[in-house]
Amino acid sequence: MDNKPDIAIASDHTGVELKLHLMKFLLKRGHNVIDMGVRRKNKVDYPDYAKKVARAVAEEEVPLGILLCGSGIGMCITANRFPGVRAALVHDHFTARMAKSHNNANILCIGARVTAKELAQELVETWLSTIFEAGRHQNRIDKIDQ
């Protein structure tokens, strides 16, 4: 049995509760999840935790990541600074599906202050179950990486 994590997850202080909820959900679904922080609600700076997950994805230590902060915006901006990372901020089922099918997003960002736990769980499930369509979308991703 391979114990290598398939999803890295991190949050700032505003996303701790949602992160724990999503970790339980992912573990029940058989995923091997690595928690890259934070574990308390003490105020922290979101870039410190976004960088941990983005670096792990960029260096192929883990194929996928999930980042949570108040709005999801700061985590998304930070993660996209890393080569090979395609972080997407999602708000609904459509954006979660498009993040994977058209953009092959390898990091999902969610706003913990603006997304209910149940919806966040559904968005993660949608993202994970959606297949990248490749074709013309791969050409566009290649242009981003050039």
Phi, psi and omega in degrees: 000132181274122180264008180294132180297144175253349177217129171258141182224143177207160178212167166268190183298331182284342185253007185302310183297316179294322178299314180297320177299313181292326178297315178300315179301312182293320179296319177297331180274004176090009179279149174261106188253136173251127180270115181257021173103171344277168181243356179231166181268015175293140183299135178222171177262120185305325182300329181299325183269327174298320181296324179299311181290315181299319178296317180297321178288315181299323181270008176060030173284334180212140184283331186225155177219158175228131181234138183228128169216187185307306180256341186089344186292310182299318178298317182296313179300313181297312183299323183287358174282348184265132179302136178084352179270134175234088181268137181231131174273122182240151181233340185210178183297323180298311182292327177294319179292314181293327179305321180269310188293325181256326186251354182047045181301130178256357172226130178257129179246135182224139176277115183289334180275348185238003183230123177294152182305315182296317178294317179302318178299315178297321180295319177297314179299316178299312180300314182292327185270352181276141180262137175293130184280344180056224180053232182299333180289324176296320178302321181290320177297319178301322178294323178298318184285347183283000000 
